[in-house]
Amino acid sequence: MVGKAITFMNQVDQIKKSLSESNFMVLATSEDNHPWISPLFFATEDNKTFYWHSGKDTKHSQIIAKNPSIAVVIFNSTNPEVPGLYMKGKGMEVVGEELQKGLEVLFTKAQPDEEKRKAILACPEDFEGEGKLRLYKFVAESFSTNIFEVWNDKFVDSTEELTL
């Protein structure tokens, strides 16, 4: 049986919905041709810049300091019909004036309790200087997804660039 590809525009809508509902992304970094992946809680406002926090001494934090070129995938593991979003771009520590904005984006999602969120946001020093944590962001430069087709009763996938 030869099948029909799932409508591409329908996939873009599904991906945008999945981004708003997803909590975790998988971050891929590389150092000296040795890959490293990390599942991370994230938040985004615009589907192009993704914020997370990590310990400043974690492996992926150290790798990003040396090699900011990273890849990210976000997918809905509970619904295989929703395509994943694959992104390539740059990762970096958030510092200076942008730190407070990034913390607000992240902790608005991560901490629904307003009093606890205010307490976290009142301590940006936890994310700089001698603090053990750092806020990071990933700025996506390219996006792609899988297009699935049924061929001889089997799924065949290919990658398609997209714009969000």
Stockholm file with secondary structure:
# STOCKHOLM 1.0

chainA/1-164         MVGKAITFMNQVDQIKKSLSESNFMVLATSEDNHPWISPLFFATEDNKTFYWHSGKDTKHSQIIAKNPSIAVVIFNSTNPEVPGLYMKGKGMEVVGEELQKGLEVLFTKAQPDEEKRKAILACPEDFEGEGKLRLYKFVAESFSTNIFEVWNDKFVDSTEELTL
#=GR chainA/1-164 SS CBCCCCCHHHHHHHHHHHHHHCCEEEEEEEETTEEEEEEEECEESSSSEEEEEEETTSHHHHHHHHCCEEEEEECCTTCTTSCCEEEEEEEEECCTTHHHHHHHHHHHHHCCCHHHHHHHHTCGGGGSTTCSEEEEEEEEEEEEEEEEEEETTEEEEEEEEECC
#=GC SS_cons         CBCCCCCHHHHHHHHHHHHHHCCEEEEEEEETTEEEEEEEECEESSSSEEEEEEETTSHHHHHHHHCCEEEEEECCTTCTTSCCEEEEEEEEECCTTHHHHHHHHHHHHHCCCHHHHHHHHTCGGGGSTTCSEEEEEEEEEEEEEEEEEEETTEEEEEEEEECC
//
